[in-house]
Amino acid sequence: MNSDQILFLVFQAIILGLFIPLILFFLKRRIDRSFNKYLEKVKTEFAVSKLTYEHLLPLLLDFYSNLQRYYRICQNAQHCDVIKERDGKINNTRDIYMDNLDEIVNEWKKNEAKMRLLLPEKLLDLSESLLKAFNDFNNGVKKKLIRDELQKSFAIVDNKKREFEIALKQHLRIEELYKS
């Protein structure tokens, strides 16, 4: 190796020694900027999700409370013909069902538009399926079906309600909270 080649190699080493840290510095800055933009986007999405959840939770709880109330009067209507109250008064469960039906339907309708907008597709499909089962049960009560047929109709309501509850818990991540 002659002195020109050695000088050339030293020159290359000096140039590389100066440029490599400079290149790494600029690459690191670019990566940091990209990561910070991504982090800001994630923070924004999280804030929106949190805000949506905070507004959705009371609505879902009202919706579920109404659903549970409807479920209970359906359960009573299919389970027995009459209920004896503590004061000795005897009430026909189908009459109780029909007396409460309008109020429950009005409550349901009050939140329906909001629920259609806010529920994820799976929960919306399940709620519509549950509503159809409730309507079929309602038609059975109006037709004064015998108890066995009414119980079969209620079994469908019960199954659809369980599916909805499972999906709702998954959506709200309730099960995951209990696991931790």
Residue, then its C-alpha position, 0 to 999 in steps of 0.5 A: m500500500n502506498s502513501d496515497q492509498i493510506l491517505f485516501l483511506v484516512f480521509q474516508a475514515i474522517i469523512l465517515g467519522l463525521f457524517i455517520p453521527l450526523i446522519l444518525f442524529f437526523l435519523k433519530r430526530r425524524i424517528d422521534r418526530s414520527f413517534n411523537k405524531y403517532l403518540e399524539k394521534v393515540k392520545t387523541e383517539f384515547a380521549v375521544s374513546k374516553l369521552t364517548y364511553e363516559h357519555l355512552l355508559p349512562l345511556l347503556l345503563d338506562f337502556y339495560s335497566n329498561l330491558q331488564r324491567y321488560y324482561r321481568i314482566c315477561q318472565n312473570a307473565q309466562h311463569c304464572d297466571v296470577i300473583k298474590e301480593r302481600d296485602g292479599k290482592i291477586n293480580n293477573t300477570r298478563d294484565i300487569y304485563m299489558d298495563n306496563l307495556d306502553e310505558i316500557v315501549n315509550e322508554w325504549k323508543k326514547n333512547e332508540a335513536k341514540m342507541r342506534l348511533l352509539l352501539p357497535e354493529k354487533l350489539l345493535d344486531l343483538s338488540e334488534s334480535l332481542l326486540k323481535a323476540f320481545n315482540d313475538f312474546n308480546n304477540g303471544v300474550k295478546k293472543k292469550l297463548i297457553r302457558d307452554e307456548l308462552q314459555k317457549s316464546f319466553a325461552i327465546v327472549d331469555n336466550k337473546k337477552r343472555e347473548f346481548e348481556i355477554a356482548l354488552k359486557q365484552h363491549l364495556r370490558i366488564e369481565e376484564l376488570y374483574k380479571s385484573 
